[in-house]
Amino acid sequence: MKMNLFKLTFSILFVLLGFFRASGQDSDTILLSTEFEQLNINKSISIITSGSARSTQDILIEYYAQIKHEKDKTKSAIGFSSDNYWVIFHVSNQSGKNQLIDIVVNNPHIDFLDLYELSDSLEIKKLYATGDRTTFDSRPVKNRLFIFPFSIKNNETKSFLLKIDKRNAAVSFPLSLWKQDARYNYDYKYNFIYGAYFGIIFLIFVYSIIGFFYLKNSTFFYYAFYVLVLGLYFFTVLGYSFQYIYPGSVDANNHARVVLIILILAFLIRFSQKILLTKQFAPVLHKVFNGIIIFIGLMMVKWLFFTTLYTPFTITFLKVFYFIIFLSVIIIVISLAKVYKYQKKITLFYIAAFTSFFVGAVLVIFIEFGIINEEVFFINPMFIGSAIELIIFAFALSYRIKQVFENNTELSVKVAETQKQNLRSHLQGVEKERIRIAKQLHDSVGSKINILKGSLGKETLEDQDLSVQIDEIAKLVRDISHEIYLPELKMVGLKSKLENLKSSFKKSNEIGLEIDFYDFPDRLSSEIEKEIYHIVEEALNNVLKYAAASEVIIQLFGHETELNITIDDNGNGFDMTKKDHLNGIGLKIMKSRAESLNGSFEISSSPGRGTAIVVVIPFVA
């Protein structure tokens, strides 16, 4: 009885529908003329929303019972919604011949799509069922977009019902009808355009990677991966990723866009920090940027690994993420204002590039919220903005490379001039040094040797006295040798000299030696460099003579008000309670050198636990 009542009601409604069509009152029927190739049909569709699961028959009864229903003919973008959408439209072929037509849904990211054909004989025929929550093979046409082909005879009218399910997300469904051969030509043209775009992105990526390895500048590294992720994002937004990269993975398709846009923001922030030098010119904002990167990283972890929260909180998640993007934009603008006076050209490049991309991104957000109709744009506005941005940033990086080369050239000239001046000073001092050394050898070493020679014939000379005199002569010779090294130390600097010492030390014995610098100044006064070098050298001599160590670690730290040098070995060590161990000449010399710089010298050791030396020298940068 209930089924008979349903058929009776449905029959009456179809009779009414036939009446409206016959009387010409159905002004929304889409007419295919002889010139037809493509039509945007959103202004000719009827839309019914349903917040809960409803049958196709229920939707049709509602539609035909309300012939003058409310519908929005102005836009295909609804914005964020939790509803299903049922789209009804009628197509009449008045072209004078039979046609093969494609219904195209220009949004490759709709969860579920069901297309039905309606007839006047109470038949509801389901033609296709697909969506991006099903595998790519479910699509009737293997294309990045949703395409539903059908045939229609001359003077024939067909009615269609399209169910669109994209709940808890931004909903848009730009609809169009195409002649199949016209669509083939359209796809070929736009695939060529998109292919050229992705080819340019790949070239910029390679260019940036080469710049990173050649210049050792991390700005190019972060820009390279920003470009790469941006390219992958558009490849996914356009539907190519689902078609070519993961056609069988529904989960990858659901998460890819959100993950990629998070990575875009992260790499953009890191690139901005590097190219704008925020750590140097805006340190507080630099830390805020770091906090944002950590926060969006946690958001990405939630999106990837807490999938049970995916559906109920998707809209909230996206709104929070859009707020983070907005906050990042504000901080970038403030950073630009702070950095402008230090590097004007780079800042202007950045403003032009960022504005292009930002405008495109804002327009896309407006489309997703349903504020702007998507049909206004023939191509994704973010796509256009990013293309302009990439071109401008490429010029900015080229300008940065030019700056680096100019700075390097200027520095090379200055270094060459400095080297020439140092060489002249060195040559002038060589002769003076020779005279001074000859005098010192004659007056000090020579006189000591003569005294020793005269003592050798005396029977009262004891071995201990002889040893003391020989030690004094050896010390004089060693001091003179150290002073001879001083001009070389002035030329190459402490770091280079210690690296040379490390190399020669490793070649002459099997003891492992590591020398590390932490924020240590590149150059110091010649006096400080000389004393530090001699302390390190003397410590290594002691290790060779007494420690029987297999490893020595030397660390040099630079601070705002002092320099710290630590020397640790894993040798025998010694008992510090025995004073004779602390009275060695080597230890006394090292301590006196540290104290000559108003510094301190401390040593700690115990048998079998090696020895540790700490030297602290006051320093003003």
C-alpha positions in Angstrom: 0.0 0.0 0.0 2.8 2.4 0.9 4.7 1.6 -2.3 1.5 2.2 -4.4 1.0 5.6 -2.6 4.7 6.5 -3.3 4.3 5.7 -7.1 1.1 7.6 -7.3 2.6 10.7 -5.7 5.7 10.4 -7.9 3.6 10.0 -11.0 1.6 13.2 -10.2 4.9 15.1 -9.7 6.3 13.9 -13.0 3.1 14.9 -14.8 3.5 18.4 -13.2 7.2 18.5 -14.3 6.2 17.6 -17.8 3.6 20.4 -17.7 6.2 22.9 -16.6 8.6 21.8 -19.3 6.0 21.8 -22.1 4.7 25.2 -21.1 8.3 26.6 -21.3 8.3 27.6 -17.7 11.4 25.6 -16.9 13.9 28.3 -17.8 16.8 26.4 -16.2 17.0 23.7 -18.9 20.5 23.8 -20.4 20.3 24.1 -24.2 23.0 22.7 -26.4 23.1 24.8 -29.5 24.9 24.2 -32.8 27.9 26.3 -31.6 28.1 24.4 -28.3 31.6 23.4 -27.1 31.6 24.2 -23.4 29.1 25.7 -20.8 29.4 26.6 -17.2 26.1 25.4 -15.7 26.1 26.4 -12.1 23.6 29.2 -12.8 21.2 26.6 -14.3 21.2 24.0 -11.5 18.9 23.4 -8.5 20.4 22.7 -5.1 18.9 20.8 -2.2 20.9 20.4 1.0 20.5 17.6 3.6 22.2 17.4 6.9 21.5 13.7 7.4 21.4 10.6 5.3 18.3 10.8 3.0 17.3 8.6 0.1 17.3 9.7 -3.5 13.5 9.4 -3.6 13.1 11.7 -0.6 15.3 14.3 -2.4 13.3 14.1 -5.6 10.0 14.3 -3.9 11.2 17.5 -2.1 12.4 18.9 -5.4 9.3 18.2 -7.4 7.0 19.2 -4.6 8.7 22.6 -4.5 9.0 23.6 -8.1 9.8 27.1 -7.0 12.4 26.1 -4.4 15.1 28.3 -3.1 18.4 28.0 -4.8 21.7 29.9 -5.1 22.6 30.6 -8.7 25.4 33.0 -8.0 28.3 30.8 -6.9 29.6 27.2 -6.8 31.6 27.6 -3.6 29.5 27.1 -0.5 32.3 27.4 2.1 32.7 25.1 5.1 29.7 22.9 5.6 28.4 19.7 7.3 25.7 19.1 4.7 25.3 16.9 1.6 24.4 18.7 -1.6 22.0 17.4 -4.3 22.3 19.1 -7.6 19.5 18.7 -10.2 19.8 19.9 -13.8 18.3 19.3 -17.2 20.0 19.2 -20.6 18.3 19.6 -23.9 20.2 18.8 -27.2 19.2 21.4 -29.9 22.4 21.2 -31.8 20.9 19.3 -34.8 22.9 16.1 -34.2 23.6 13.5 -31.6 26.3 14.5 -29.0 28.9 12.9 -26.7 29.0 15.1 -23.7 31.2 15.2 -20.5 29.9 16.5 -17.2 33.0 18.0 -15.5 33.3 18.8 -11.8 36.3 21.1 -11.6 37.2 20.1 -8.0 39.3 16.9 -7.7 38.9 16.8 -3.9 35.2 15.9 -3.3 34.8 12.9 -1.0 31.9 11.1 -2.7 30.0 11.8 -6.0 27.0 9.9 -7.2 25.4 10.7 -10.6 21.9 9.6 -11.4 19.8 9.9 -14.6 16.1 10.7 -14.1 13.4 9.7 -16.4 9.6 10.4 -16.8 8.9 6.7 -16.2 9.7 6.6 -12.5 13.2 5.2 -13.2 16.2 6.5 -11.3 19.3 5.1 -12.9 22.6 5.4 -11.1 25.3 6.1 -13.7 28.5 6.6 -11.7 29.8 6.5 -8.1 33.3 7.9 -7.4 35.2 10.4 -5.2 38.6 11.0 -3.7 37.7 8.8 -0.8 37.7 5.9 -3.3 40.6 4.7 -5.3 41.4 6.5 -8.6 40.3 3.5 -10.6 36.6 4.2 -9.6 36.6 7.3 -11.9 34.7 6.7 -15.1 37.3 8.8 -17.0 40.9 8.5 -15.8 41.5 12.2 -15.3 42.6 14.5 -12.5 39.0 16.0 -12.4 35.7 14.2 -12.1 34.3 13.6 -15.5 31.0 11.8 -16.3 30.4 11.1 -20.0 26.9 10.6 -21.5 25.3 10.6 -24.9 22.3 12.6 -25.9 20.3 12.4 -29.1 19.2 15.4 -31.1 16.0 17.1 -29.6 16.4 14.8 -26.5 16.2 16.2 -23.0 17.8 14.5 -20.1 17.6 15.2 -16.3 20.4 14.4 -13.9 20.8 14.3 -10.1 24.3 14.7 -8.7 24.9 13.9 -5.0 27.9 15.8 -3.5 29.3 14.6 -0.2 32.1 16.7 1.2 31.0 17.2 4.8 33.1 18.9 7.4 35.2 20.7 4.8 35.1 23.6 2.3 32.6 22.7 -0.4 32.8 23.8 -4.0 31.5 22.2 -7.1 32.1 24.2 -10.3 30.1 22.3 -13.0 30.5 22.5 -16.7 29.4 20.6 -19.9 31.9 19.8 -22.6 31.9 18.3 -26.0 34.3 15.5 -25.7 36.7 16.6 -28.4 36.7 20.2 -27.0 37.5 18.8 -23.6 40.5 16.8 -25.0 41.9 20.0 -26.5 41.3 21.9 -23.2 43.1 19.2 -21.2 46.0 19.1 -23.6 46.5 22.9 -23.4 46.3 23.1 -19.7 48.4 20.1 -19.1 51.1 21.8 -21.2 50.7 25.0 -19.1 50.9 23.1 -15.8 53.8 21.0 -17.1 55.7 24.2 -18.0 55.0 25.5 -14.5 56.2 22.4 -12.7 59.3 22.3 -15.0 60.2 25.8 -13.9 59.7 24.8 -10.3 62.1 21.9 -10.8 64.7 24.2 -12.4 64.4 26.7 -9.5 64.8 23.8 -7.1 68.0 22.6 -8.8 69.3 26.2 -9.1 68.8 26.7 -5.4 70.4 23.4 -4.4 73.4 24.2 -6.5 73.6 27.6 -4.8 73.4 25.9 -1.4 76.3 23.5 -2.2 78.4 26.2 -4.0 77.9 29.0 -1.5 77.4 26.9 1.7 74.5 29.3 2.4 71.4 27.7 4.1 69.1 30.3 2.6 69.3 28.5 -0.7 68.6 25.1 1.0 65.4 26.3 2.7 64.2 28.1 -0.5 64.9 24.9 -2.5 62.7 22.8 -0.3 60.1 25.6 0.0 59.8 25.5 -3.8 59.8 21.7 -3.9 57.0 21.4 -1.4 55.1 24.3 -3.0 55.3 22.4 -6.3 54.1 19.2 -4.7 51.2 21.1 -3.1 49.9 22.4 -6.4 50.5 19.0 -8.1 48.2 17.6 -5.4 45.7 20.5 -5.5 45.3 20.1 -9.2 44.7 16.3 -8.8 47.8 15.0 -10.4 49.2 13.4 -7.3 46.2 11.1 -6.9 46.4 10.3 -10.6 50.1 9.6 -10.9 51.8 9.2 -7.4 49.3 7.3 -5.1 46.2 6.3 -7.2 45.5 3.4 -4.8 46.0 5.2 -1.5 42.9 7.0 -0.2 44.6 7.8 3.1 47.5 9.5 1.4 45.1 11.5 -0.7 43.2 12.7 2.4 46.2 13.9 4.3 48.6 15.1 1.5 47.3 18.7 1.1 47.2 19.5 4.8 50.7 18.1 5.4 52.1 19.9 2.4 50.6 23.3 3.3 52.1 22.9 6.8 55.5 22.1 5.3 55.1 25.1 3.0 54.6 27.4 5.9 57.5 25.9 7.9 60.0 26.2 5.0 58.7 29.7 4.2 59.3 30.8 7.7 62.8 29.3 7.8 63.6 30.9 4.4 62.3 34.2 5.7 64.5 34.0 8.8 67.5 33.4 6.7 67.0 35.9 3.9 65.9 38.6 6.2 68.5 37.8 8.8 65.9 38.0 11.6 68.3 36.3 14.1 70.6 39.3 13.7 68.2 42.2 13.2 65.0 41.0 14.9 66.0 38.3 17.5 62.6 38.4 19.4 60.6 37.8 16.2 63.1 35.1 15.2 62.2 33.2 18.4 58.5 33.7 17.7 59.0 32.2 14.3 60.7 29.2 15.9 57.7 28.7 18.2 55.3 28.8 15.3 57.4 26.1 13.5 57.2 23.9 16.6 53.5 24.4 16.9 52.6 23.6 13.3 54.9 20.6 13.6 52.7 19.3 16.4 49.6 20.0 14.3 51.1 17.9 11.5 51.7 15.0 13.9 48.1 15.2 15.1 46.9 15.2 11.5 49.0 12.2 10.5 48.8 9.9 13.6 45.6 10.8 15.4 43.2 9.9 12.6 40.2 9.4 14.9 40.1 13.2 15.3 40.1 13.8 11.6 36.4 14.0 10.8 34.9 15.7 13.8 37.5 18.4 14.2 38.5 19.0 10.6 36.9 22.4 10.3 38.2 23.5 13.7 41.7 22.3 12.8 41.7 24.3 9.5 40.4 27.4 11.2 43.2 27.2 13.8 45.7 26.7 11.0 44.4 29.7 9.0 44.8 31.7 12.2 48.5 30.6 12.5 49.0 31.6 8.8 47.5 35.0 9.6 49.7 35.4 12.7 52.8 34.4 10.6 51.9 37.0 8.0 51.7 39.7 10.7 55.1 38.7 12.1 56.6 38.7 8.6 55.3 42.2 8.0 56.8 43.4 11.3 60.1 41.7 10.5 60.2 43.4 7.1 59.7 46.8 8.8 62.6 46.1 11.2 64.9 44.7 8.6 64.3 47.3 5.9 66.9 49.8 7.1 69.6 47.2 7.1 69.0 45.6 3.7 66.6 47.6 1.6 66.8 45.8 -1.8 66.3 42.3 -0.3 63.4 43.6 1.7 61.8 45.1 -1.3 62.2 41.9 -3.3 60.6 40.0 -0.4 57.7 42.4 -0.1 56.9 42.1 -3.8 57.1 38.3 -3.9 55.3 37.8 -0.6 52.5 40.2 -1.6 51.9 38.2 -4.8 51.6 34.9 -3.0 49.6 36.4 -0.1 47.0 37.9 -2.3 46.6 34.6 -4.1 46.3 32.7 -0.8 43.7 35.1 0.6 41.6 34.7 -2.5 41.7 30.9 -2.2 40.6 31.2 1.5 37.8 33.5 0.5 36.7 30.9 -2.1 36.8 28.1 0.5 34.6 30.2 2.8 32.2 30.9 0.0 32.9 34.7 0.0 34.0 34.8 -3.6 32.7 32.7 -6.5 35.3 30.3 -7.8 34.1 30.8 -11.4 35.5 34.4 -11.4 39.0 32.9 -11.9 40.0 30.9 -14.9 42.8 29.5 -12.9 43.6 29.0 -9.2 44.6 32.5 -8.0 47.2 31.0 -5.6 48.7 29.3 -8.6 49.2 32.6 -10.3 50.5 34.3 -7.1 53.0 31.6 -6.5 54.3 31.8 -10.1 54.9 35.6 -9.7 56.5 34.9 -6.2 58.9 32.3 -7.5 60.1 34.6 -10.3 60.7 37.5 -7.9 62.4 35.3 -5.3 64.6 33.9 -8.1 65.8 37.5 -8.8 66.2 38.1 -5.1 68.5 35.0 -4.7 70.4 36.1 -7.8 70.9 39.4 -6.2 72.1 37.7 -3.0 74.6 35.7 -5.1 75.8 38.9 -6.6 76.2 40.4 -3.2 78.2 37.4 -2.0 80.5 37.5 -5.0 81.0 41.3 -4.6 81.7 40.9 -0.8 84.1 38.0 -1.5 85.9 40.1 -4.2 86.1 43.1 -1.8 87.3 40.8 1.0 89.9 39.2 -1.3 91.3 42.6 -2.3 91.5 43.6 1.4 93.1 40.3 2.3 95.6 40.6 -0.5 96.5 44.1 0.6 96.7 43.0 4.2 99.0 40.1 3.2 101.2 42.4 1.2 101.5 44.8 4.2 102.1 41.9 6.6 104.8 40.5 4.2 106.5 43.8 4.0 106.5 44.1 7.8 107.6 40.6 8.1 110.6 41.0 5.8 111.5 44.2 7.6 111.4 42.4 10.9 113.4 39.4 9.7 116.7 41.2 9.7 116.0 42.8 13.1 115.0 39.3 14.4 118.2 37.7 13.1 120.3 40.3 14.8 118.4 39.9 18.1 118.6 36.1 18.0 122.3 36.2 17.2 122.9 38.5 20.1 120.8 36.4 22.5 122.6 33.2 21.4 126.0 34.9 21.9 125.1 36.6 25.3 122.9 33.9 26.9 123.5 30.5 25.4 127.1 31.1 24.4 128.0 32.3 27.9 126.2 29.4 29.5 128.1 26.9 27.4 131.4 28.6 28.2 130.7 28.4 31.9 129.7 24.7 31.5 132.9 24.1 29.5 135.0 25.6 32.2 133.3 23.5 34.9 133.9 20.2 33.2 137.5 20.1 34.3 136.7 20.6 37.9 136.5 17.5 40.1 134.0 19.2 42.5 131.4 19.4 39.8 128.4 17.1 40.7 126.0 15.4 38.3 123.1 17.4 39.7 124.8 20.7 39.0 125.7 19.6 35.5 122.0 18.5 34.9 120.8 21.9 36.1 123.1 23.8 33.8 122.1 21.7 30.8 118.4 22.2 31.6 119.0 26.0 31.7 120.7 25.9 28.3 117.9 23.7 26.9 115.3 26.2 28.3 117.0 29.1 26.7 117.2 27.4 23.3 113.5 26.4 23.6 112.4 29.9 24.5 114.4 31.3 21.6 112.8 28.7 19.3 109.3 29.7 20.5 110.0 33.3 19.8 111.1 32.4 16.3 107.6 30.9 15.7 105.9 34.1 16.8 106.0 35.9 13.4 104.4 32.9 11.8 101.7 32.9 14.4 101.0 36.6 13.6 100.6 35.7 9.9 98.2 32.7 10.1 96.4 33.2 13.4 95.9 31.0 16.4 93.3 28.7 14.9 95.3 27.8 11.9 98.5 27.4 13.9 96.7 25.0 16.3 95.4 23.0 13.4 98.9 22.7 12.1 100.1 21.6 15.5 97.3 19.0 15.6 98.4 17.6 12.2 102.1 17.4 13.1 101.2 15.9 16.5 99.1 13.1 14.9 101.8 12.3 12.4 104.5 11.9 15.0 102.7 9.6 17.4 99.6 7.4 17.8 97.8 9.6 20.4 94.4 10.8 19.2 94.1 14.6 19.4 90.9 16.7 18.9 90.9 20.5 19.0 87.5 22.1 18.9 86.5 25.8 18.9 83.1 27.1 20.2 82.3 30.8 19.5 86.0 31.4 19.7 87.2 34.7 18.1 88.9 34.3 14.8 91.7 36.7 15.8 93.0 38.0 19.1 95.9 40.2 20.1 99.3 38.7 19.2 100.2 38.4 22.9 97.1 36.4 23.8 97.5 34.1 20.8 101.2 33.5 21.6 100.6 32.6 25.2 97.6 30.3 24.4 99.6 28.5 21.7 102.5 27.9 24.1 100.2 26.7 26.9 98.7 24.1 24.5 102.1 23.1 23.1 103.5 22.7 26.6 100.5 20.6 27.7 101.0 18.3 24.7 104.7 17.9 25.5 103.8 16.9 29.1 101.3 14.3 27.7 104.0 12.8 25.5 106.5 12.7 28.3 104.5 11.5 31.2 100.8 10.7 30.6 100.9 7.5 28.5 97.5 8.7 27.1 95.7 7.4 24.0 93.5 10.5 23.6 93.7 14.2 24.2 90.7 16.6 23.8 91.4 20.4 23.7 88.4 22.8 23.7 88.5 26.6 23.3 85.4 28.6 24.2 84.8 32.2 23.6 82.5 34.2 25.9 81.7 37.9 26.2 84.2 38.6 29.0 86.6 35.7 29.0 88.2 32.8 27.1 88.2 29.3 28.4 90.7 26.6 27.3 90.3 23.0 28.6 92.8 20.3 28.0 91.9 16.7 29.0 93.8 13.4 28.5 92.9 9.9 29.5 96.5 9.0 30.7 98.0 7.8 33.9 97.3 10.9 35.9 99.1 11.6 39.2 98.6 12.1 42.9 98.1 15.8 43.5 98.8 15.4 47.2 102.5 15.0 46.3 103.9 18.4 45.9 106.8 17.3 43.7 104.2 16.4 41.0 103.0 20.1 40.9 106.5 21.6 40.8 107.4 20.5 37.3 108.9 23.2 35.1 106.2 22.6 32.4 103.3 23.2 34.8 105.0 26.3 36.2 105.6 27.7 32.7 102.0 27.1 31.7 100.7 28.8 34.9 103.0 31.8 34.5 101.9 32.3 30.9 98.2 32.3 32.0 99.0 34.7 34.9 100.9 37.0 32.6 97.5 37.6 30.9 95.8 38.1 34.3 94.3 34.7 33.9 94.0 31.6 36.0 95.5 28.1 35.6 93.9 25.1 37.3 94.8 21.4 37.1 93.1 18.3 38.4 94.3 14.7 38.3 94.3 11.4 40.0 96.1 8.1 39.4 94.5 6.2 36.5 92.0 8.9 35.7 93.9 11.2 33.5 94.5 14.9 33.8 92.3 18.0 33.2 93.6 21.5 32.8 91.4 24.6 32.7 92.8 28.0 31.7 90.6 31.2 32.0 91.8 34.4 30.4 89.9 37.7 30.7 88.8 39.1 27.3 86.9 42.0 26.0 85.5 41.6 22.5 
